[in-house]
Amino acid sequence: MQEQEERNETRKTKILLSIIAILLAIIVMIAIFYVRSTHPRTQAKKEATEIAKEYAHLNTVDNFYWFTRKETYFSVTGKDDKGEELVVIIPKSGEKVTVLNQKDGQNESQIRQVVETKYKEKNIQKISLGLYNAQPTWEIVTKNDDELLSYYLLSFANAEEVMIIKNV
């Protein structure tokens, strides 16, 4: 009888250890997947920040944006060594960096406000900043109740409509 109980305890211990090993394996796989999936964005942010510091002498970085339309741009906002708020737009190639003074255009919160009030969009999925037809442009992606996406391209300077694609 005691021998039977010892076998049952040993069996329970083996099952418990197997469950723990499987759970640990799942956690490790999820961690590896997460790191690999975020690596391109992390690398792009790091490189864009370095370029922004070199070209615009940014001391602080507040935001990073990944903008893809006709071309891909990485944008960084922050303050330079004089305290000026700047926007640095960097093409994927790293050439022809555009440096703008933030006071000459709309910031993210102002653009968010425009989209929420003028276009009555509440479910903003993504906001990014880059160049579209050589002009600094905000891209705002929204989702409606039917899960359809809308894309708003608004000018950096004054939030004028550049292009709108609704219910994709």
C-alpha positions as CSV (number, residue, x, y, z in Angstrom):
1,M,0.0,0.0,0.0
2,Q,2.8,2.4,1.0
3,E,4.7,1.5,-2.2
4,Q,1.6,2.4,-4.3
5,E,1.3,5.8,-2.6
6,E,5.0,6.5,-3.2
7,R,4.5,5.6,-6.9
8,N,1.5,8.0,-7.1
9,E,3.5,10.8,-5.5
10,T,6.4,10.2,-7.8
11,R,4.0,10.3,-10.8
12,K,2.4,13.5,-9.6
13,T,5.8,15.1,-9.1
14,K,6.8,14.1,-12.7
15,I,3.6,15.5,-14.1
16,L,4.0,18.7,-12.2
17,L,7.6,19.1,-13.4
18,S,6.5,18.4,-16.9
19,I,3.9,21.1,-16.8
20,I,6.4,23.6,-15.3
21,A,8.9,22.8,-18.1
22,I,6.3,23.2,-20.8
23,L,5.2,26.6,-19.3
24,L,8.8,27.8,-19.1
25,A,9.3,26.7,-22.7
26,I,6.2,28.7,-23.8
27,I,7.4,31.8,-21.9
28,V,10.9,31.6,-23.5
29,M,9.3,31.3,-27.0
30,I,7.0,34.3,-26.4
31,A,10.0,36.3,-25.1
32,I,12.1,35.4,-28.2
33,F,9.2,36.2,-30.5
34,Y,8.6,39.6,-28.8
35,V,12.3,40.6,-29.0
36,R,12.6,39.6,-32.7
37,S,9.3,41.4,-33.6
38,T,10.3,44.7,-32.0
39,H,14.0,44.6,-33.1
40,P,13.5,46.5,-36.4
41,R,11.6,49.4,-34.7
42,T,14.1,49.5,-31.8
43,Q,17.0,49.6,-34.3
44,A,15.4,52.2,-36.5
45,K,14.7,54.4,-33.4
46,K,18.3,54.1,-32.3
47,E,19.7,55.0,-35.7
48,A,17.2,57.9,-36.2
49,T,18.1,59.3,-32.8
50,E,21.8,59.2,-33.6
51,I,21.2,61.0,-36.9
52,A,18.9,63.6,-35.3
53,K,21.5,64.3,-32.6
54,E,24.2,64.7,-35.3
55,Y,22.2,66.9,-37.7
56,A,20.0,68.9,-35.3
57,H,22.0,68.6,-32.1
58,L,19.1,67.2,-30.2
59,N,19.7,66.7,-26.5
60,T,16.4,65.1,-25.7
61,V,14.1,62.9,-27.8
62,D,10.4,63.0,-27.1
63,N,8.8,61.0,-29.9
64,F,9.8,58.6,-32.7
65,Y,7.6,58.0,-35.8
66,W,7.8,55.4,-38.6
67,F,6.1,56.8,-41.7
68,T,5.6,54.7,-44.8
69,R,3.8,56.0,-47.9
70,K,5.7,56.3,-51.2
71,E,8.9,56.1,-49.2
72,T,9.8,55.3,-45.6
73,Y,10.8,58.0,-43.2
74,F,11.8,58.0,-39.5
75,S,11.0,61.1,-37.6
76,V,12.2,62.2,-34.2
77,T,11.0,65.2,-32.1
78,G,12.9,66.7,-29.2
79,K,14.8,69.7,-28.0
80,D,18.2,70.9,-29.1
81,D,21.0,72.3,-27.0
82,K,19.3,75.8,-27.1
83,G,16.0,74.4,-25.8
84,E,14.3,74.8,-29.3
85,E,11.7,72.1,-30.0
86,L,12.6,70.5,-33.3
87,V,11.3,67.9,-35.7
88,V,13.9,65.8,-37.6
89,I,12.6,63.8,-40.6
90,I,15.1,61.2,-41.9
91,P,14.6,59.1,-45.1
92,K,15.3,55.4,-44.7
93,S,18.4,56.0,-46.8
94,G,19.7,58.4,-44.2
95,E,20.3,61.1,-46.8
96,K,18.7,64.6,-47.1
97,V,17.7,65.0,-43.5
98,T,14.9,67.6,-42.9
99,V,15.0,69.7,-39.8
100,L,11.9,71.7,-38.9
101,N,11.1,74.0,-36.0
102,Q,8.1,72.5,-34.1
103,K,6.6,76.0,-33.6
104,D,6.2,76.2,-37.4
105,G,3.8,73.3,-37.5
106,Q,1.4,71.1,-35.7
107,N,2.5,68.7,-33.0
108,E,1.0,65.3,-32.3
109,S,-1.6,66.4,-29.8
110,Q,-2.8,69.2,-32.1
111,I,-3.2,66.8,-34.9
112,R,-5.0,64.3,-32.7
113,Q,-7.4,67.2,-31.7
114,V,-8.0,68.1,-35.3
115,V,-8.9,64.5,-36.2
116,E,-11.1,64.1,-33.2
117,T,-13.0,67.3,-33.7
118,K,-13.1,68.0,-37.5
119,Y,-13.4,64.4,-38.6
120,K,-15.2,63.0,-35.6
121,E,-12.7,60.1,-35.3
122,K,-12.3,58.8,-31.8
123,N,-10.4,55.5,-32.3
124,I,-7.0,56.6,-33.5
125,Q,-4.7,53.6,-34.1
126,K,-1.5,55.3,-35.2
127,I,0.0,58.7,-35.8
128,S,3.2,59.2,-37.7
129,L,5.2,62.0,-39.4
130,G,7.2,62.0,-42.6
131,L,7.4,63.5,-46.0
132,Y,4.7,63.0,-48.7
133,N,5.3,64.6,-52.0
134,A,8.3,66.3,-50.4
135,Q,6.1,68.0,-47.8
136,P,6.1,67.3,-44.1
137,T,2.9,65.4,-43.5
138,W,1.1,63.7,-40.6
139,E,-0.5,60.3,-41.2
140,I,-3.3,59.3,-38.9
141,V,-4.9,55.9,-39.0
142,T,-8.3,55.4,-37.4
143,K,-10.6,52.5,-37.0
144,N,-14.4,52.7,-37.0
145,D,-17.0,50.5,-35.3
146,D,-17.1,48.2,-38.3
147,E,-13.3,47.6,-37.9
148,L,-12.7,49.6,-41.2
149,L,-9.6,51.8,-41.4
150,S,-9.3,55.4,-42.5
151,Y,-6.1,57.2,-43.4
152,Y,-5.8,60.9,-43.0
153,L,-2.8,62.7,-44.4
154,L,-2.6,66.3,-43.0
155,S,0.0,68.9,-43.6
156,F,2.5,69.5,-40.8
157,A,2.3,73.3,-41.3
158,N,-1.5,73.8,-40.8
159,A,-3.3,70.5,-40.7
160,E,-4.8,71.0,-44.1
161,E,-6.0,67.9,-45.9
162,V,-3.4,66.3,-48.2
163,M,-5.4,63.1,-48.8
164,I,-8.0,61.0,-47.1
165,I,-8.8,57.4,-47.7
166,K,-11.9,56.2,-45.8
167,N,-13.2,52.8,-44.8
168,V,-10.6,50.5,-46.2
